[in-house]
């Protein structure tokens, strides 16, 4: 069993998740490989795809949305993600019947969640797209509390009934699954597939995010040990096991590469898949630096990576069609390094369809 240094783990995670030379051919391929792109902030979900798909444009993404090649539903950790439609069943298979706060929440308001979902589906079946305001009118006085943090929409999507129509900056419309697939719900649920939802999730995770530990998978999936451990232990026999510097077992579906080419600086957006996928936070940043990434109220900052090292965080300010980038550096960056970062910022500005106005670098 080969040992891995912390640097080798970081290099291979960047590689396997499509951030280095092994990028994905399309937004759909990237979304499928990573088993979803967290997208409660749609623009940052799109930046996650931009960083993993060469020459991706807003037009490409809109075509994928219009063709229903990418949809938004709730998945891992009860957070909204972009997925390919084929993966919707796997999300349903894993999460639909898990105990969650939604039913208790509805009960506390004196409302029957199942009855609400039937009414919502009836509305969805009458229109191609239904606005959030229309659902609010349907739900009545308790609409705001029933819809908080996704609320009843979460169970509707986990049940395979509704999906969010991807749109920036936030979701405005929802559609029924029959806008994608005419298959009846009972057939959609009972049709045999080559793998279960859990098997698919585990396989994708250790392909795209390995080398990773069992605890990392638990963190990413949001599942309890009893939900996955039996299946996981069987599948781990098919993966390559390494020993990390911390003495823990790290698993990867693919053999790790020893000399990974780093390439250009990376401007990862908020909630990038790499920063929601591991229990151990200091795998890239130092222990002291992790507080710069993970903020209060569950916020995860946009991150600057150079040569597989954390260099700080960044934000942008948009005014009309103009954009300015602000970098908060935790390490010293040469003028030459700043020029390389600016080059990537200009590319991102072009993707966002904004006119680049400059970058400000602040040492923190």
ABEGO torsion letter per residue (X at the ends): XBBBBAAAAAAAAAAAAGABABBBABAAAAAAAAGEBBAABAAAAAAAAAAABBGBBAAAAAAAAAAGABBBBBBBGGBBBBBBAAAAAAAAAAAAABBBAAAAAAAAAGBBAAAAAAAAAAAAAABABBBAAAAAAAAEAAAAAAABGGEAAAAAAAAGABBBBBBOABBABBBBAAAABABBAAAAAABBBABBAAAAAAAAAAAAAOBBBAAAAAAAAGBBAAAAAAAAAAAAAABBBBBBAAGBBBBBABBBBABBBAEBBBBBBBGBAAAAABABAAAABBAAAAAAABBBGGBBBBBBBBGGBBAEBBBBBBBEABBBBBBBBABBBBAAAAAAAAAAAAAAAAAAGBBBAEBBBBBX
